Amino acid sequence: MTSTAVIGQYIVYRNLIQLTEPEYTLYLAINDIVYEDFFQRKSVQAVITQNNLLLMVVDTEKEEIRQWIN
């Protein structure tokens, strides 16, 4: 699945969660390499800001969370 499709899927899922379980907070977990290569683009940053995406950047090799982005 492409990164742009993942963003769309996150937005739809988040909207459904807000309707059914409004107390939940949904984060999109992404690999740190994908974050650096794709999510740092100005156009993607604009989409993130406009849609209030919450991100969790993960180092999958070390199996640790690198960054929480609200």
N, C-alpha and C positions, 0 to 999 in steps of 0.2 A: 504494500500500500504506500502511496506517495505521501510526502509530508503535508501537502496541501489537502489531500483527502482526509488525513488524520485531524487536521484543524477543523474541517467541516463536521466530521463525525463527533469531535469533542463538543462543538457548539450545540449540535442537536441533542446529544446525550445530556449535557449540562442543563439545557432548557427543560428536558423531560424530568430530570432529577429535581429541579426547582419547583416543578408542579407537584411532584409526588412526595418528595422528602426535602422540604425547603431548609431544614437545619443542616444538611450535608454541604460540604465544600468539596468541589471536584477540581483536581489538579491533573494536568496533562504531563505524564512522565516521559521525558525524552533523553536520549543518549547525549552525552556531552559533546561528542563529535558532530552529531546532527545539529545540536544547538549552535555550535560555532560555524558550521558550514551553511546552514539554511536559516536558522532563526535569527541571525544577526543582520540579515538583509533589511534595508530600510523599508521595503514594501511589506515584508513579513512583520516587522516591528509595528508598522502602522495597523495591520490587521489585528495583532495581539493587543495593542492599545485600544482600538475601536471596539473590540469584542470582550475586553476585560479578561483575557485568558490568564489562568493561573498555571504556572509551569513549575515542574520539579525536574531539575537537570541531574542526571544520574551517570556515574562512571560505572559502566557495566562490567569492566574488567575487575575493578576493586570492590564491586558490589556496594557502593556507598553513594549517598546523596551528596552532590556537589553544591547545589544551590536551590533555594526556594525563591520563585519570582512571583510576586503579587501584582 
